[in-house]
Amino acid sequence: MDLGMVLIRVGVLIFSVVFHEVAHGWTAFKLGDSTARDMGRLTLNPIPHIDPIGSIVLPLVLVLTGSPIMLGWAKPVPVRVGMLRDPENDHAKVAAAGPASNLLLALICAVLLGLMLLVTELVGPQAHALLLQPGGPLYFVALVLESGILMNVVLALFNLVPLPPLDGSWIVSRILTPALRGRYENLRRYGMLPIIAFLVALNYTSLGNYFMMAIYGVYGFFFGITRNVGTFFG
C-alpha cells in the first residue's frame, strides 16, 4: 500500500471512528443521558475524540506490519446508564448505534461512488476513463469513497464482536439470562486483554480468514449497491 493510500485510509478511519462515537453520544442524549453533549462530545471535530494510540498509532502499526485489516478507535463517549430512561434496554441501543452509524456511512459512500461512476459514464467512455485514471480529478474522490465503504464495514463488524469492551458485548449481555450475564460481565475486569487476544488470533490463526470472509462478504453487498445505482437512477 503506497503512502497516499495509507494517508487516505487513516483519514477515513479517523472520521469514521469519530462519527461512531458521536452516534453513541447522540443516541444516549435522545434516550435521556446528556453527558456526552454536556462534555462537548457531540461534535465531528476530531480533536475531542482522538485517542493517540487507537486512532493513529495502531492503524499505522497495522499498515507497516502488513496486516490486511486496519482497525482503530476513538475515545469512548461517556454514558451514564442510570440517566437513560430505560437503562436495561437503552444501553444496548446506545451500543448498537456505533456499528449502525458505520454501516450508514458505508451505504452513503456506496451510493455516492455509484452516482459518480454513473455521471462519468453518461459523459462518455473517454471522459470516464480520463476522470478516473490515477491522478485524474475524481480519482482521489473515488479512493476516499471506496475506502469509506471498506473501513466502515471493518469497523462495524469489529465492534460487533461480542468481546468486552466492544459494542457487541453490551448487545449480547442484554439478551443473556441473568445467570449467564453475570459470568459474561466478569470478562470486563480484564480490560483490553480480550481485544488484544482477538487481534493476535486474527493474525496467527484461521480466525483471521473467517473474519476477512465476513468483511468482504458485507463489503461485496455494499459494492453491489454501487454497481446498481446506475440501474436505479438510469
GIPE-V483598 format. One record per pair of residues at least 24 apart in sequence whose ideal C-beta (glycine too) atoms are under 7 Angstrom apart, sorted by the first residue. I is the first residue (numbers start at 1). J is the second residue. Records with the same first field share a line. If there is no record, write none. Layout:
BEGIN
I=J ; J
END
This chain:
BEGIN
1=63
5=143
6=63
8=143 ; 144 ; 147
9=70 ; 147 ; 151
10=59 ; 60
12=144 ; 147 ; 148 ; 151
13=59 ; 70 ; 72 ; 151
14=46 ; 50 ; 55
16=102 ; 105 ; 151 ; 152 ; 155
17=55 ; 72 ; 73 ; 74 ; 155
18=44 ; 46 ; 49 ; 74
19=44 ; 101 ; 105
20=74 ; 98 ; 101 ; 102 ; 155
21=49 ; 74 ; 76 ; 77
23=97 ; 98 ; 101
24=77 ; 79 ; 94 ; 97 ; 98
25=77
27=93 ; 94 ; 97
28=79 ; 84 ; 94
31=84 ; 85 ; 90 ; 93 ; 94
32=83 ; 84 ; 85
33=79 ; 80 ; 83 ; 84
35=78 ; 79 ; 80 ; 83
36=77 ; 78
39=78
41=77
49=74 ; 75
50=74
51=75
67=203
68=212
69=154 ; 202
70=151 ; 154
71=154 ; 158
91=170
92=170 ; 171 ; 174
95=167 ; 170 ; 171
96=167 ; 171
98=159 ; 167
99=156 ; 159 ; 160 ; 167
102=152 ; 155 ; 156
103=152 ; 156
105=148 ; 152
106=148 ; 149 ; 152 ; 153 ; 222
107=222 ; 225
109=145 ; 148 ; 149
110=149 ; 222 ; 223 ; 225 ; 226
111=225 ; 229
112=145
113=142 ; 145 ; 146 ; 226
114=225 ; 226 ; 227 ; 229 ; 230
115=229 ; 233
116=141 ; 142
118=229 ; 230 ; 233 ; 234
149=219 ; 222 ; 223
150=219
153=215 ; 218 ; 219 ; 222
154=215
157=214 ; 215 ; 218
161=198
163=194 ; 195 ; 198
164=188 ; 194
166=195
END
